[in-house]
Amino acid sequence: MSPKRICWRICSRGEGIVAHVHGAALQGAVGDLPASNLIQLMVAEEDYDRARALLMQWERSSSPEEPVAQPGKRFRFVAALVFLLVGAFIGWGAKVALDNSRFTIGETTVALDQNGDGRDDVTWFYRFSSMNAYRAEFDSNHDGRTDFIAHYDEVGTPTEESSDDNFDGLFETRSIFRGGIRQRTESDTDGNQVPDTILHYEHGIIQREEITDHRYGWLVRINYYANLRLERSEIDLDRNRSLETVRVYDAFGEVISETRATEPQ
């Protein structure tokens, strides 16, 4: 605030107040002096109240007006932001649900004839706007029939496989994946909905093979593997639902020991 401007405000408008400014010359030395109370406006004692009132009135009229809050605009902005976030979340959820469902809205396919016989041997299926196939069908023996089907999640990782291993038109083998890694494979060779063989994997490596009596479904043999090699078997030789015989194998699969549990008396 300029000292001359203050003095002029008080002395003008016919107020008849005589004012003197002290300390105006000290402003240039503010770097070496305390930065407060450098300027003093001196008036006669009888003019003090009127001069103070004039100064306060001038300061109020000179201060910039504070912006008035507008709740309506702020509410509209917050509401628009909320609707935008909700819409994005709903859209993302719908896409994930569609990618993991069996719906085929706007489905497209890409096919390949591998042996040049004029028939497609591999077909990939894509959902609308997806870059990754959700399903693939293969004709491995080129007989014109699909014998291997793979399912994928929204990022192209396998989730399930089915195969017709003997090419008889029936898909007897089914594998389940978790995180793209094979966890379990079941094979039902006679189509009675009872698995004949169940393979269990750890980190994608076979650990155990369970063989069942396909007529009743109970276990008759368990083969244990280490480093893809048959290491030990537990067998129900007399089919009494008890795995009473244990066989141990060498590196070539030959039996090196066999023990049989004693039947309880």
Secondary structure, DSSP 8 states (H G I E B T S, - for coil): --HHHHHHHHHSTT----EEEESGGGGGGTTTS-SSS--EEEE-GGGHHHHHHHHHHHHHHHS-------HHHHHHHHHHHHHHHHHHHHHHHHHHHHHTSS--TT-EEEEE-SSSSSS-SEEEEE-TT-SS-SEEEE-TT-SSS--EEEEE-TTS-EEEEEE-TT-SS---EEEEEETTEEEEEEE-SSSSSS-SEEEEEETTEEEEEEEE-TTT--EEEEEEEETTEEEEEEE-TT-SS---EEEEE-TTS-EEEEEE-----
